[in-house]
């Protein structure tokens, strides 16, 4: 899948994604600090991903962990700082949520420390029953 908007384009074709850019940027964010290149590579291989490009330069990314029908977890979303403020993050998220591959998904989840306002624009909200959710962190 490829979607174009002027000099910008999105793809879910993993062979076009630049793993070195993805790893470099992700590990600069609080949620992925310390991730190895191999971990990033495996996470991309085992997830649905969209990459955002400006001409030939990869400038954004989003990853979805999913079974493609009951649950999807949106994570690792970023836009290079110099390209922020142009609506590209919204465009990326909109295309993730509208992807034909994810149309059957019944529930999307995500975690964010600082982008609640962005995701709220797409209908995300606080958990209705946080008391039923658990986590195991290794």
N, CA, C and O atoms as CSV, one atom per row, in Angstrom:
chain,resi,resn,atom,element,x,y,z
A,1,UNK,N,N,0.844,-1.170,0.000
A,1,UNK,CA,C,0.000,0.000,0.000
A,1,UNK,C,C,0.889,1.233,0.000
A,1,UNK,O,O,1.860,1.312,0.754
A,2,UNK,N,N,0.556,2.178,-0.837
A,2,UNK,CA,C,1.218,3.481,-0.832
A,2,UNK,C,C,0.165,4.563,-1.015
A,2,UNK,O,O,-0.744,4.441,-1.836
A,3,UNK,N,N,0.311,5.629,-0.227
A,3,UNK,CA,C,-0.594,6.775,-0.305
A,3,UNK,C,C,0.276,8.014,-0.437
A,3,UNK,O,O,1.246,8.176,0.303
A,4,UNK,N,N,-0.069,8.893,-1.381
A,4,UNK,CA,C,0.739,10.098,-1.611
A,4,UNK,C,C,-0.030,11.354,-1.265
A,4,UNK,O,O,-1.254,11.409,-1.387
A,5,UNK,N,N,0.711,12.367,-0.829
A,5,UNK,CA,C,0.178,13.702,-0.554
A,5,UNK,C,C,1.299,14.694,-0.850
A,5,UNK,O,O,2.149,14.957,0.001
A,6,UNK,N,N,1.291,15.233,-2.047
A,6,UNK,CA,C,2.370,16.130,-2.464
A,6,UNK,C,C,3.700,15.390,-2.477
A,6,UNK,O,O,3.814,14.330,-3.091
A,7,UNK,N,N,4.712,15.946,-1.799
A,7,UNK,CA,C,6.031,15.316,-1.719
A,7,UNK,C,C,6.115,14.262,-0.624
A,7,UNK,O,O,7.178,13.682,-0.399
A,8,UNK,N,N,5.004,14.013,0.055
A,8,UNK,CA,C,4.982,13.049,1.156
A,8,UNK,C,C,4.274,11.780,0.715
A,8,UNK,O,O,3.350,11.827,-0.097
A,9,UNK,N,N,4.703,10.656,1.246
A,9,UNK,CA,C,4.044,9.395,0.939
A,9,UNK,C,C,4.198,8.421,2.094
A,9,UNK,O,O,5.177,8.447,2.840
A,10,UNK,N,N,3.189,7.558,2.211
A,10,UNK,CA,C,3.140,6.525,3.234
A,10,UNK,C,C,3.209,5.166,2.566
A,10,UNK,O,O,2.700,4.971,1.462
A,11,UNK,N,N,3.849,4.230,3.253
A,11,UNK,CA,C,3.886,2.858,2.758
A,11,UNK,C,C,3.852,1.874,3.912
A,11,UNK,O,O,4.327,2.167,5.009
A,12,UNK,N,N,3.283,0.699,3.651
A,12,UNK,CA,C,3.360,-0.396,4.606
A,12,UNK,C,C,4.317,-1.483,4.108
A,12,UNK,O,O,4.386,-2.570,4.681
A,13,UNK,N,N,5.049,-1.179,3.042
A,13,UNK,CA,C,6.005,-2.123,2.474
A,13,UNK,C,C,7.308,-2.057,3.280
A,13,UNK,O,O,8.063,-1.090,3.183
A,14,UNK,N,N,7.549,-3.082,4.060
A,14,UNK,CA,C,8.669,-3.076,5.007
A,14,UNK,C,C,10.028,-2.973,4.326
A,14,UNK,O,O,10.973,-2.431,4.900
A,15,UNK,N,N,10.130,-3.487,3.109
A,15,UNK,CA,C,11.415,-3.418,2.409
A,15,UNK,C,C,11.825,-1.977,2.077
A,15,UNK,O,O,12.995,-1.720,1.795
A,16,UNK,N,N,10.882,-1.045,2.107
A,16,UNK,CA,C,11.187,0.365,1.846
A,16,UNK,C,C,11.523,1.142,3.119
A,16,UNK,O,O,11.978,2.283,3.046
A,17,UNK,N,N,11.301,0.530,4.286
A,17,UNK,CA,C,11.542,1.205,5.557
A,17,UNK,C,C,13.023,1.154,5.902
A,17,UNK,O,O,13.697,0.156,5.647
A,18,UNK,N,N,13.520,2.233,6.479
A,18,UNK,CA,C,14.922,2.346,6.857
A,18,UNK,C,C,15.061,2.006,8.342
A,18,UNK,O,O,14.814,2.847,9.206
A,19,UNK,N,N,15.457,0.770,8.628
A,19,UNK,CA,C,15.563,0.317,10.013
A,19,UNK,C,C,16.566,1.120,10.823
A,19,UNK,O,O,16.389,1.288,12.030
A,20,UNK,N,N,17.610,1.616,10.186
A,20,UNK,CA,C,18.592,2.416,10.930
A,20,UNK,C,C,17.977,3.739,11.377
A,20,UNK,O,O,18.258,4.200,12.483
A,21,UNK,N,N,17.148,4.354,10.544
A,21,UNK,CA,C,16.440,5.585,10.925
A,21,UNK,C,C,15.436,5.281,12.033
A,21,UNK,O,O,15.353,6.007,13.024
A,22,UNK,N,N,14.680,4.207,11.858
A,22,UNK,CA,C,13.689,3.841,12.862
A,22,UNK,C,C,14.368,3.595,14.205
A,22,UNK,O,O,13.920,4.118,15.225
A,23,UNK,N,N,15.435,2.811,14.220
A,23,UNK,CA,C,16.143,2.517,15.465
A,23,UNK,C,C,16.719,3.779,16.089
A,23,UNK,O,O,16.567,4.005,17.289
A,24,UNK,N,N,17.367,4.586,15.299
A,24,UNK,CA,C,17.996,5.812,15.806
A,24,UNK,C,C,16.979,6.750,16.450
A,24,UNK,O,O,17.207,7.283,17.536
A,25,UNK,N,N,15.861,6.941,15.765
A,25,UNK,CA,C,14.839,7.840,16.307
A,25,UNK,C,C,14.133,7.244,17.505
A,25,UNK,O,O,13.952,7.918,18.519
A,26,UNK,N,N,13.734,5.992,17.400
A,26,UNK,CA,C,12.998,5.377,18.506
A,26,UNK,C,C,13.787,5.410,19.805
A,26,UNK,O,O,13.239,5.722,20.862
A,27,UNK,N,N,15.057,5.092,19.729
A,27,UNK,CA,C,15.848,5.018,20.955
A,27,UNK,C,C,16.161,6.396,21.540
A,27,UNK,O,O,16.743,6.496,22.620
A,28,UNK,N,N,15.780,7.442,20.835
A,28,UNK,CA,C,15.932,8.790,21.392
A,28,UNK,C,C,14.706,9.204,22.207
A,28,UNK,O,O,14.726,10.242,22.869
A,29,UNK,N,N,13.639,8.399,22.163
A,29,UNK,CA,C,12.415,8.693,22.897
A,29,UNK,C,C,12.365,7.896,24.193
A,29,UNK,O,O,12.917,6.799,24.282
A,30,UNK,N,N,11.698,8.458,25.191
A,30,UNK,CA,C,11.642,7.844,26.521
A,30,UNK,C,C,11.090,6.425,26.508
A,30,UNK,O,O,11.510,5.598,27.318
A,31,UNK,N,N,10.164,6.127,25.611
A,31,UNK,CA,C,9.517,4.816,25.643
A,31,UNK,C,C,10.346,3.713,24.996
A,31,UNK,O,O,10.042,2.535,25.184
A,32,UNK,N,N,11.384,4.060,24.242
A,32,UNK,CA,C,12.174,3.038,23.553
A,32,UNK,C,C,13.666,3.151,23.869
A,32,UNK,O,O,14.493,2.531,23.201
A,33,UNK,N,N,13.996,3.917,24.853
A,33,UNK,CA,C,15.396,4.099,25.230
A,33,UNK,C,C,16.036,2.743,25.539
A,33,UNK,O,O,15.495,1.940,26.300
A,34,UNK,N,N,17.172,2.518,24.943
A,34,UNK,CA,C,17.912,1.286,25.207
A,34,UNK,C,C,17.540,0.094,24.346
A,34,UNK,O,O,18.160,-0.962,24.474
A,35,UNK,N,N,16.547,0.223,23.470
A,35,UNK,CA,C,16.187,-0.898,22.588
A,35,UNK,C,C,17.327,-1.184,21.632
A,35,UNK,O,O,17.907,-0.267,21.050
A,36,UNK,N,N,17.638,-2.432,21.476
A,36,UNK,CA,C,18.701,-2.809,20.542
A,36,UNK,C,C,18.192,-2.744,19.104
A,36,UNK,O,O,16.986,-2.750,18.855
A,37,UNK,N,N,19.120,-2.682,18.176
A,37,UNK,CA,C,18.750,-2.697,16.762
A,37,UNK,C,C,17.999,-3.990,16.439
A,37,UNK,O,O,17.006,-3.964,15.713
A,38,UNK,N,N,18.469,-5.119,16.977
A,38,UNK,CA,C,17.824,-6.402,16.713
A,38,UNK,C,C,16.384,-6.417,17.224
A,38,UNK,O,O,15.501,-6.965,16.563
A,39,UNK,N,N,16.139,-5.827,18.385
A,39,UNK,CA,C,14.778,-5.762,18.926
A,39,UNK,C,C,13.879,-4.933,18.026
A,39,UNK,O,O,12.744,-5.323,17.754
A,40,UNK,N,N,14.376,-3.794,17.561
A,40,UNK,CA,C,13.601,-2.953,16.647
A,40,UNK,C,C,13.310,-3.709,15.357
A,40,UNK,O,O,12.187,-3.674,14.855
A,41,UNK,N,N,14.303,-4.382,14.827
A,41,UNK,CA,C,14.132,-5.156,13.585
A,41,UNK,C,C,13.050,-6.226,13.762
A,41,UNK,O,O,12.168,-6.353,12.913
A,42,UNK,N,N,13.107,-6.989,14.847
A,42,UNK,CA,C,12.104,-8.029,15.097
A,42,UNK,C,C,10.718,-7.437,15.315
A,42,UNK,O,O,9.720,-8.000,14.864
A,43,UNK,N,N,10.655,-6.303,16.004
A,43,UNK,CA,C,9.346,-5.681,16.251
A,43,UNK,C,C,8.710,-5.211,14.946
A,43,UNK,O,O,7.495,-5.317,14.780
A,44,UNK,N,N,9.497,-4.705,14.038
A,44,UNK,CA,C,8.980,-4.286,12.725
A,44,UNK,C,C,8.537,-5.505,11.922
A,44,UNK,O,O,7.468,-5.497,11.312
A,45,UNK,N,N,9.350,-6.538,11.924
A,45,UNK,CA,C,9.012,-7.754,11.174
A,45,UNK,C,C,7.704,-8.374,11.653
A,45,UNK,O,O,6.962,-8.940,10.851
A,46,UNK,N,N,7.411,-8.275,12.941
A,46,UNK,CA,C,6.269,-8.963,13.533
A,46,UNK,C,C,5.074,-8.063,13.810
A,46,UNK,O,O,4.207,-8.418,14.608
A,47,UNK,N,N,5.017,-6.918,13.171
A,47,UNK,CA,C,3.935,-5.959,13.377
A,47,UNK,C,C,3.486,-5.385,12.041
A,47,UNK,O,O,4.169,-5.520,11.026
A,48,UNK,N,N,2.326,-4.745,12.065
A,48,UNK,CA,C,1.888,-3.954,10.915
A,48,UNK,C,C,2.488,-2.562,11.090
A,48,UNK,O,O,2.326,-1.951,12.147
A,49,UNK,N,N,3.166,-2.060,10.087
A,49,UNK,CA,C,3.857,-0.771,10.197
A,49,UNK,C,C,3.539,0.123,9.004
A,49,UNK,O,O,3.289,-0.346,7.894
A,50,UNK,N,N,3.556,1.418,9.269
A,50,UNK,CA,C,3.486,2.423,8.207
A,50,UNK,C,C,4.682,3.339,8.373
A,50,UNK,O,O,5.004,3.766,9.481
A,51,UNK,N,N,5.332,3.633,7.273
A,51,UNK,CA,C,6.445,4.571,7.272
A,51,UNK,C,C,6.051,5.785,6.442
A,51,UNK,O,O,5.404,5.662,5.402
A,52,UNK,N,N,6.451,6.950,6.915
A,52,UNK,CA,C,6.165,8.216,6.248
A,52,UNK,C,C,7.460,8.758,5.663
A,52,UNK,O,O,8.489,8.817,6.335
A,53,UNK,N,N,7.387,9.153,4.395
A,53,UNK,CA,C,8.558,9.674,3.689
A,53,UNK,C,C,8.286,11.061,3.150
A,53,UNK,O,O,7.157,11.396,2.790
A,54,UNK,N,N,9.343,11.868,3.100
A,54,UNK,CA,C,9.351,13.125,2.351
A,54,UNK,C,C,10.328,12.893,1.213
A,54,UNK,O,O,11.534,12.779,1.434
A,55,UNK,N,N,9.812,12.825,0.011
A,55,UNK,CA,C,10.593,12.441,-1.166
A,55,UNK,C,C,11.222,11.075,-0.896
A,55,UNK,O,O,10.509,10.071,-0.891
A,56,UNK,N,N,12.548,11.007,-0.669
A,56,UNK,CA,C,13.200,9.718,-0.423
A,56,UNK,C,C,13.624,9.530,1.037
A,56,UNK,O,O,14.158,8.479,1.392
A,57,UNK,N,N,13.393,10.527,1.876
A,57,UNK,CA,C,13.825,10.475,3.281
A,57,UNK,C,C,12.702,9.988,4.185
A,57,UNK,O,O,11.603,10.542,4.166
A,58,UNK,N,N,12.972,8.958,4.973
A,58,UNK,CA,C,11.981,8.513,5.945
A,58,UNK,C,C,11.938,9.518,7.086
A,58,UNK,O,O,12.963,9.829,7.693
A,59,UNK,N,N,10.724,10.030,7.375
A,59,UNK,CA,C,10.572,11.073,8.400
A,59,UNK,C,C,9.580,10.696,9.494
A,59,UNK,O,O,9.408,11.441,10.459
A,60,UNK,N,N,8.927,9.543,9.349
A,60,UNK,CA,C,7.943,9.142,10.346
A,60,UNK,C,C,7.695,7.658,10.325
A,60,UNK,O,O,8.121,6.943,9.417
A,61,UNK,N,N,6.988,7.204,11.360
A,61,UNK,CA,C,6.785,5.775,11.520
A,61,UNK,C,C,5.655,5.531,12.515
A,61,UNK,O,O,5.441,6.332,13.425
A,62,UNK,N,N,4.943,4.444,12.344
A,62,UNK,CA,C,3.952,3.965,13.317
A,62,UNK,C,C,3.925,2.446,13.224
A,62,UNK,O,O,4.024,1.869,12.141
A,63,UNK,N,N,3.787,1.815,14.382
A,63,UNK,CA,C,3.772,0.354,14.448
A,63,UNK,C,C,2.512,-0.086,15.189
A,63,UNK,O,O,2.104,0.537,16.169
A,64,UNK,N,N,1.897,-1.176,14.700
A,64,UNK,CA,C,0.698,-1.712,15.313
A,64,UNK,C,C,0.921,-3.199,15.592
A,64,UNK,O,O,1.200,-3.981,14.684
A,65,UNK,N,N,0.795,-3.567,16.859
A,65,UNK,CA,C,0.847,-4.965,17.265
A,65,UNK,C,C,-0.597,-5.450,17.235
A,65,UNK,O,O,-1.459,-4.878,17.902
A,66,UNK,N,N,-0.866,-6.509,16.460
A,66,UNK,CA,C,-2.274,-6.872,16.241
A,66,UNK,C,C,-2.470,-8.309,15.801
A,66,UNK,O,O,-1.557,-8.951,15.281
A,67,UNK,N,N,-3.693,-8.804,16.021
A,67,UNK,CA,C,-4.136,-10.069,15.438
A,67,UNK,C,C,-5.015,-9.800,14.208
A,67,UNK,O,O,-5.525,-10.732,13.587
A,68,UNK,N,N,-5.184,-8.522,13.867
A,68,UNK,CA,C,-5.949,-8.056,12.703
A,68,UNK,C,C,-7.463,-8.244,12.826
A,68,UNK,O,O,-8.182,-8.070,11.843
A,69,UNK,N,N,-7.957,-8.596,14.014
A,69,UNK,CA,C,-9.407,-8.729,14.139
A,69,UNK,C,C,-9.937,-8.271,15.499
A,69,UNK,O,O,-10.917,-7.528,15.535
A,70,UNK,N,N,-9.348,-8.672,16.592
A,70,UNK,CA,C,-9.926,-8.323,17.888
A,70,UNK,C,C,-9.219,-7.171,18.587
A,70,UNK,O,O,-9.864,-6.374,19.268
A,71,UNK,N,N,-7.899,-7.073,18.429
A,71,UNK,CA,C,-7.146,-6.083,19.196
A,71,UNK,C,C,-5.952,-5.560,18.412
A,71,UNK,O,O,-5.278,-6.305,17.701
A,72,UNK,N,N,-5.708,-4.274,18.558
A,72,UNK,CA,C,-4.526,-3.643,17.969
A,72,UNK,C,C,-3.953,-2.670,18.986
A,72,UNK,O,O,-4.689,-1.925,19.633
A,73,UNK,N,N,-2.652,-2.683,19.119
A,73,UNK,CA,C,-1.952,-1.785,20.033
A,73,UNK,C,C,-1.049,-0.879,19.190
A,73,UNK,O,O,-0.073,-1.335,18.595
A,74,UNK,N,N,-1.389,0.392,19.152
A,74,UNK,CA,C,-0.639,1.385,18.384
A,74,UNK,C,C,0.549,1.855,19.210
A,74,UNK,O,O,0.396,2.236,20.371
A,75,UNK,N,N,1.729,1.827,18.611
A,75,UNK,CA,C,2.928,2.216,19.355
A,75,UNK,C,C,4.019,2.732,18.409
A,75,UNK,O,O,3.891,2.685,17.186
A,76,UNK,N,N,5.079,3.215,19.019
A,76,UNK,CA,C,6.276,3.651,18.299
A,76,UNK,C,C,5.987,4.675,17.201
A,76,UNK,O,O,6.579,4.631,16.123
A,77,UNK,N,N,5.084,5.579,17.487
A,77,UNK,CA,C,4.719,6.621,16.517
A,77,UNK,C,C,5.675,7.797,16.659
A,77,UNK,O,O,5.890,8.304,17.760
A,78,UNK,N,N,6.249,8.230,15.530
A,78,UNK,CA,C,7.078,9.432,15.567
A,78,UNK,C,C,7.098,10.132,14.220
A,78,UNK,O,O,6.899,9.523,13.169
A,79,UNK,N,N,7.343,11.427,14.288
A,79,UNK,CA,C,7.612,12.282,13.130
A,79,UNK,C,C,8.901,13.029,13.473
A,79,UNK,O,O,9.034,13.543,14.583
A,80,UNK,N,N,9.833,13.096,12.557
A,80,UNK,CA,C,11.063,13.854,12.817
A,80,UNK,C,C,10.710,15.283,13.240
A,80,UNK,O,O,9.812,15.897,12.664
A,81,UNK,N,N,11.411,15.806,14.236
A,81,UNK,CA,C,11.065,17.133,14.775
A,81,UNK,C,C,10.941,18.235,13.718
A,81,UNK,O,O,10.046,19.076,13.808
A,82,UNK,N,N,11.816,18.239,12.734
A,82,UNK,CA,C,11.775,19.307,11.727
A,82,UNK,C,C,10.568,19.224,10.804
A,82,UNK,O,O,10.315,20.155,10.041
A,83,UNK,N,N,9.814,18.120,10.859
A,83,UNK,CA,C,8.620,17.961,10.033
A,83,UNK,C,C,7.336,18.030,10.853
A,83,UNK,O,O,6.244,17.891,10.303
A,84,UNK,N,N,7.455,18.239,12.145
A,84,UNK,CA,C,6.278,18.332,13.005
A,84,UNK,C,C,5.574,19.664,12.800
A,84,UNK,O,O,6.173,20.624,12.314
A,85,UNK,N,N,4.306,19.717,13.169
A,85,UNK,CA,C,3.520,20.947,13.058
A,85,UNK,C,C,2.897,21.163,11.697
A,85,UNK,O,O,2.359,22.236,11.423
A,86,UNK,N,N,2.962,20.147,10.832
A,86,UNK,CA,C,2.388,20.258,9.483
A,86,UNK,C,C,1.206,19.315,9.277
A,86,UNK,O,O,0.720,19.153,8.158
A,87,UNK,N,N,0.749,18.698,10.361
A,87,UNK,CA,C,-0.361,17.767,10.254
A,87,UNK,C,C,0.033,16.377,9.783
A,87,UNK,O,O,-0.834,15.546,9.511
A,88,UNK,N,N,1.319,16.116,9.684
A,88,UNK,CA,C,1.780,14.819,9.179
A,88,UNK,C,C,1.526,13.691,10.181
A,88,UNK,O,O,1.234,12.565,9.779
A,89,UNK,N,N,1.633,13.980,11.471
A,89,UNK,CA,C,1.329,12.976,12.485
A,89,UNK,C,C,-0.131,12.575,12.428
A,89,UNK,O,O,-0.466,11.396,12.542
A,90,UNK,N,N,-0.991,13.555,12.252
A,90,UNK,CA,C,-2.426,13.267,12.120
A,90,UNK,C,C,-2.696,12.431,10.872
A,90,UNK,O,O,-3.495,11.495,10.902
A,91,UNK,N,N,-2.030,12.775,9.789
A,91,UNK,CA,C,-2.198,12.042,8.538
A,91,UNK,C,C,-1.737,10.595,8.704
A,91,UNK,O,O,-2.388,9.670,8.218
A,92,UNK,N,N,-0.618,10.407,9.391
A,92,UNK,CA,C,-0.089,9.066,9.639
A,92,UNK,C,C,-1.078,8.247,10.472
A,92,UNK,O,O,-1.412,7.121,10.104
A,93,UNK,N,N,-1.539,8.795,11.570
A,93,UNK,CA,C,-2.465,8.080,12.455
A,93,UNK,C,C,-3.785,7.782,11.743
A,93,UNK,O,O,-4.331,6.684,11.861
A,94,UNK,N,N,-4.287,8.762,11.010
A,94,UNK,CA,C,-5.534,8.572,10.253
A,94,UNK,C,C,-5.408,7.391,9.294
A,94,UNK,O,O,-6.337,6.595,9.160
A,95,UNK,N,N,-4.272,7.279,8.634
A,95,UNK,CA,C,-4.075,6.190,7.680
A,95,UNK,C,C,-3.840,4.853,8.361
A,95,UNK,O,O,-4.179,3.811,7.800
A,96,UNK,N,N,-3.270,4.860,9.549
A,96,UNK,CA,C,-3.176,3.621,10.316
A,96,UNK,C,C,-4.591,3.142,10.653
A,96,UNK,O,O,-4.942,1.991,10.393
A,97,UNK,N,N,-5.386,4.020,11.224
A,97,UNK,CA,C,-6.723,3.644,11.674
A,97,UNK,C,C,-7.656,3.275,10.525
A,97,UNK,O,O,-8.586,2.492,10.716
A,98,UNK,N,N,-7.421,3.825,9.337
A,98,UNK,CA,C,-8.266,3.551,8.172
A,98,UNK,C,C,-7.702,2.478,7.248
A,98,UNK,O,O,-8.257,2.224,6.179
A,99,UNK,N,N,-6.617,1.858,7.650
A,99,UNK,CA,C,-5.984,0.853,6.807
A,99,UNK,C,C,-6.921,-0.315,6.539
A,99,UNK,O,O,-7.594,-0.798,7.450
A,100,UNK,N,N,-6.965,-0.764,5.307
A,100,UNK,CA,C,-7.772,-1.934,4.952
A,100,UNK,C,C,-7.360,-3.153,5.776
A,100,UNK,O,O,-8.204,-3.978,6.129
A,101,UNK,N,N,-6.075,-3.270,6.082
A,101,UNK,CA,C,-5.570,-4.418,6.848
A,101,UNK,C,C,-6.126,-4.445,8.264
A,101,UNK,O,O,-6.177,-5.506,8.885
A,102,UNK,N,N,-6.548,-3.281,8.790
A,102,UNK,CA,C,-6.972,-3.192,10.189
A,102,UNK,C,C,-8.470,-2.932,10.340
A,102,UNK,O,O,-8.936,-2.667,11.449
A,103,UNK,N,N,-9.230,-3.001,9.252
A,103,UNK,CA,C,-10.657,-2.667,9.301
A,103,UNK,C,C,-11.462,-3.545,10.242
A,103,UNK,O,O,-12.455,-3.078,10.800
A,104,UNK,N,N,-11.076,-4.794,10.439
A,104,UNK,CA,C,-11.844,-5.710,11.282
A,104,UNK,C,C,-11.517,-5.562,12.772
A,104,UNK,O,O,-12.192,-6.153,13.614
A,105,UNK,N,N,-10.501,-4.787,13.094
A,105,UNK,CA,C,-10.080,-4.658,14.494
A,105,UNK,C,C,-11.193,-4.023,15.320
A,105,UNK,O,O,-11.735,-2.980,14.956
A,106,UNK,N,N,-11.523,-4.670,16.437
A,106,UNK,CA,C,-12.601,-4.214,17.303
A,106,UNK,C,C,-12.147,-3.211,18.344
A,106,UNK,O,O,-12.934,-2.360,18.757
A,107,UNK,N,N,-10.898,-3.290,18.779
A,107,UNK,CA,C,-10.415,-2.378,19.820
A,107,UNK,C,C,-8.967,-1.993,19.554
A,107,UNK,O,O,-8.104,-2.848,19.358
A,108,UNK,N,N,-8.721,-0.691,19.551
A,108,UNK,CA,C,-7.366,-0.143,19.480
A,108,UNK,C,C,-6.975,0.357,20.861
A,108,UNK,O,O,-7.791,0.930,21.581
A,109,UNK,N,N,-5.733,0.136,21.215
A,109,UNK,CA,C,-5.204,0.646,22.478
A,109,UNK,C,C,-3.873,1.332,22.192
A,109,UNK,O,O,-3.239,1.089,21.166
A,110,UNK,N,N,-3.470,2.181,23.107
A,110,UNK,CA,C,-2.158,2.796,23.049
A,110,UNK,C,C,-1.809,3.331,24.425
A,110,UNK,O,O,-2.663,3.436,25.305
A,111,UNK,N,N,-0.561,3.661,24.591
A,111,UNK,CA,C,-0.104,4.319,25.815
A,111,UNK,C,C,0.723,5.534,25.383
A,111,UNK,O,O,1.528,5.454,24.456
A,112,UNK,N,N,0.511,6.647,26.065
A,112,UNK,CA,C,1.273,7.846,25.753
A,112,UNK,C,C,1.490,8.651,27.020
A,112,UNK,O,O,0.632,8.706,27.901
A,113,UNK,N,N,2.638,9.261,27.089
A,113,UNK,CA,C,2.929,10.113,28.229
A,113,UNK,C,C,2.690,11.577,27.941
A,113,UNK,O,O,2.640,12.393,28.861
A,114,UNK,N,N,2.539,11.923,26.647
A,114,UNK,CA,C,2.490,13.349,26.323
A,114,UNK,C,C,1.661,13.735,25.101
A,114,UNK,O,O,1.676,14.897,24.696
A,115,UNK,N,N,0.944,12.791,24.511
A,115,UNK,CA,C,0.211,13.123,23.277
A,115,UNK,C,C,-1.279,12.800,23.381
A,115,UNK,O,O,-1.907,12.436,22.387
A,116,UNK,N,N,-1.835,12.932,24.563
A,116,UNK,CA,C,-3.252,12.625,24.764
A,116,UNK,C,C,-4.162,13.451,23.850
A,116,UNK,O,O,-5.131,12.928,23.300
A,117,UNK,N,N,-3.854,14.723,23.692
A,117,UNK,CA,C,-4.664,15.608,22.853
A,117,UNK,C,C,-4.687,15.168,21.407
A,117,UNK,O,O,-5.729,15.229,20.754
A,118,UNK,N,N,-3.550,14.726,20.900
A,118,UNK,CA,C,-3.482,14.252,19.520
A,118,UNK,C,C,-4.380,13.033,19.332
A,118,UNK,O,O,-5.196,12.999,18.411
A,119,UNK,N,N,-4.234,12.047,20.189
A,119,UNK,CA,C,-4.993,10.811,20.025
A,119,UNK,C,C,-6.472,10.987,20.335
A,119,UNK,O,O,-7.303,10.272,19.774
A,120,UNK,N,N,-6.815,11.905,21.200
A,120,UNK,CA,C,-8.223,12.175,21.508
A,120,UNK,C,C,-8.973,12.630,20.257
A,120,UNK,O,O,-10.171,12.373,20.135
A,121,UNK,N,N,-8.297,13.294,19.335
A,121,UNK,CA,C,-8.914,13.749,18.089
A,121,UNK,C,C,-9.410,12.581,17.235
A,121,UNK,O,O,-10.258,12.752,16.359
A,122,UNK,N,N,-8.865,11.388,17.507
A,122,UNK,CA,C,-9.248,10.197,16.744
A,122,UNK,C,C,-10.167,9.275,17.535
A,122,UNK,O,O,-10.451,8.155,17.110
A,123,UNK,N,N,-10.629,9.754,18.687
A,123,UNK,CA,C,-11.579,8.986,19.476
A,123,UNK,C,C,-10.978,8.198,20.625
A,123,UNK,O,O,-11.710,7.547,21.370
A,124,UNK,N,N,-9.669,8.241,20.788
A,124,UNK,CA,C,-9.053,7.549,21.916
A,124,UNK,C,C,-9.400,8.273,23.209
A,124,UNK,O,O,-9.488,9.500,23.240
A,125,UNK,N,N,-9.593,7.517,24.256
A,125,UNK,CA,C,-9.887,8.087,25.565
A,125,UNK,C,C,-9.316,7.199,26.654
A,125,UNK,O,O,-8.721,6.156,26.384
A,126,UNK,N,N,-9.505,7.621,27.856
A,126,UNK,CA,C,-9.032,6.840,29.007
A,126,UNK,C,C,-9.769,5.502,29.063
A,126,UNK,O,O,-10.891,5.382,28.570
A,127,UNK,N,N,-9.138,4.511,29.660
A,127,UNK,CA,C,-9.761,3.201,29.817
A,127,UNK,C,C,-11.031,3.324,30.647
A,127,UNK,O,O,-11.037,3.987,31.685
A,128,UNK,N,N,-12.096,2.693,30.198
A,128,UNK,CA,C,-13.348,2.737,30.949
A,128,UNK,C,C,-13.250,1.917,32.231
A,128,UNK,O,O,-13.866,2.256,33.241
A,129,UNK,N,N,-12.482,0.847,32.186
A,129,UNK,CA,C,-12.336,-0.027,33.347
A,129,UNK,C,C,-10.855,-0.357,33.568
A,129,UNK,O,O,-10.440,-1.498,33.367
A,130,UNK,N,N,-10.069,0.624,33.974
A,130,UNK,CA,C,-8.632,0.355,34.146
A,130,UNK,C,C,-8.351,-0.717,35.196
A,130,UNK,O,O,-7.292,-1.343,35.177
A,131,UNK,N,N,-9.288,-0.926,36.101
A,131,UNK,CA,C,-9.078,-1.897,37.170
A,131,UNK,C,C,-9.025,-3.338,36.658
A,131,UNK,O,O,-8.566,-4.223,37.380
A,132,UNK,N,N,-9.485,-3.594,35.426
A,132,UNK,CA,C,-9.447,-4.963,34.916
A,132,UNK,C,C,-8.177,-5.266,34.115
A,132,UNK,O,O,-7.927,-6.420,33.768
A,133,UNK,N,N,-7.382,-4.248,33.821
A,133,UNK,CA,C,-6.176,-4.436,33.023
A,133,UNK,C,C,-4.984,-4.704,33.929
A,133,UNK,O,O,-4.857,-4.132,35.012
A,134,UNK,N,N,-4.128,-5.579,33.462
A,134,UNK,CA,C,-2.927,-5.920,34.210
A,134,UNK,C,C,-1.741,-5.890,33.247
A,134,UNK,O,O,-1.917,-5.912,32.029
A,135,UNK,N,N,-0.553,-5.840,33.798
A,135,UNK,CA,C,0.632,-5.922,32.975
A,135,UNK,C,C,1.696,-6.718,33.710
A,135,UNK,O,O,1.698,-6.800,34.938
A,136,UNK,N,N,2.589,-7.296,32.944
A,136,UNK,CA,C,3.753,-7.998,33.454
A,136,UNK,C,C,4.940,-7.428,32.715
A,136,UNK,O,O,5.068,-7.615,31.505
A,137,UNK,N,N,5.793,-6.751,33.410
A,137,UNK,CA,C,6.964,-6.154,32.783
A,137,UNK,C,C,8.184,-6.963,33.167
A,137,UNK,O,O,8.469,-7.148,34.350
A,138,UNK,N,N,8.898,-7.442,32.174
A,138,UNK,CA,C,10.097,-8.261,32.421
A,138,UNK,C,C,11.346,-7.418,32.339
A,138,UNK,O,O,12.450,-7.932,32.519
